[in-house]
Amino acid sequence: MINQLYPSIDEKSLDIEIEILELNELSPIECITRELFRIYEPFCYRRSYGRGAGYPLNACPTNAPDKNGLLCYPKCRDGYVGVGPVCWQDCSPLKTVGIFCVGSNNLADLKISYDRIFVRKSYGRGAGSPMVCSSQYEKSGALCYDYCDKRYYGVGPVCWQYCPSSQPISCFGFGCSITSADCTTIIIDMFATVTSAAMNILRLKIVRSLIETITNNLIDSATKNDWISVAGNMSILSNTFAETIVSDVSKNCDAWSIDTLESATKNASLLLTVTAFNDISILRSFLKLFDIEGIIKAFDHALCNLRDDFFD
């Protein structure tokens, strides 16, 4: 493909010291590219999952264990029974008739007579407390829900992850960012392009002066159709970037050998470097040689890492 676009260039002369992995080895590259955006992008999307529609409130608080209607009250003293917010004297063994106790002096006489009648004593026990959730559930709003996984917290029917240490600021509920300013910027931009995101990551890990120097070299070489120099400068930048990130991005991609991850990191770094310069029109003919679909996919699915650092 390179010879077709640039017949004067020997394909081997564009060897930029990166061994492109075969198709069946692309999984580690995908893992690395996703880690790039999860760790270094100012913004990431929170992970979440549903926990059902919820259950009605089903228990009383410990300080008001007596359920009456839809409210809970403190228990009445011995010899009293609760009816809503009032504790009334228990008439037993006499008969209760509203606020009166009535009955016969002769307790053996089953026929009720009114030779004994008196007003029941009473006292208030408060306006009542709302019902709560039993210990196996947590309350959110007016309903009870199953507890979330320890790395998540619940808001109604949804469990949202805690923000990772790399992006610790909660960003309008659905995301996390490095700083509050990053959060505001992301929401205003809704959202940054993959090209600007890639350049921001390069600037985070590489000295800005080096990026500026190489950018000027790339434009100058492209103007002269010196694509070998373009490839060489791109290689310098991507290899420098790869060396600074390999230990960070490989932590969550430990299903492969160290050699495979190092190679995958070089490939991912090259693709991200290429993507960062995608807005420079004079370089686009060269940049079309690279398939950046994986970078775009990783950017579009930049879910936050789950944090475990403050859990047992």
Phi, psi and omega in degrees: 000322179296317180295328180292322180279322183229080187298340181277356184254128174285127184304325181293335181288347177266016176296113183252033172062032176229121180271108181291127184289153176291164185302322183285000178244018184283344181303315178297327177295317178299318179298314181296316182296322178292322178295326179304312183283329179293322187272317191255343178289141180297340184228143172218155179275135175292144169282152179204162173206157181277153178230030175092173184282348179095166182235154176297155175302134194225013182210164177255150177293159185296331180276355178214072190278355186265108181278131178215110187070231180257010181237166180239143184227160172295152178293146177283161176293161176304137179091003179231153177234145184268137171227100184061228184277007185238137171261122182252147177301136176281122184280351184310135007268011177283174182266140177270125175231093182062239182268008183246152166253128181227155178167189184254150174295329180268102184293342178282343180277110184286343180281126183287129174236170185246034177281352172230125177205134178203157180283135180290140173287154180204162173205157181276152177232028175095171183281351180097152179247148177292156178291158180234184178267146175294167188298339181277355180233165171240149183270134173218116187069230181255015183229167177252143182224157171298147177295147177280164170306150186300339180269004181232161172231154187261139170228101184061227185278006184240137172260123180250141179290152170289147180294140179286164181295335179285334176223077193278351186268125177292129187244093177054032173085318187262359182210178178224148180221168182288317179225166177297324179296320177299319181298313180298317180297317181298315182295321179295316181287323177041064001231175179298150176288159180296329179294311180293325178296317179297317179295322178299322179292318177300315182293335179289329187250345183238143179303131185301323181298324178294318178299317181295319179297314182291325177300314178298320179295320180297314181295317180297316180292321180294323178299327180268006185058028178268077187287338175295318178293323176302313180297321180295316179293323177297323179295317180302315183292314183292323179291321177298317179296316181301320181295331183276344188246345191303321182290328181286311189281342182275352184299320182262013179235047188271015179280352182239167181290164179298318181298317180295318180292323177296317178295317179297322178296321177296317178297313180297321179296320177298314181296320179292320178297315178300315181298323182298336182255014186293340180275354179272106190301323184293342181265352190295326178300321178286320184292338178294346178291344186250139178270105182261016181301322180296322178294317179298317179297317179296320180295319181289341182238040184280076177285145178296149171289147174282139180260140179236001193288341181239025177243155176292000000 
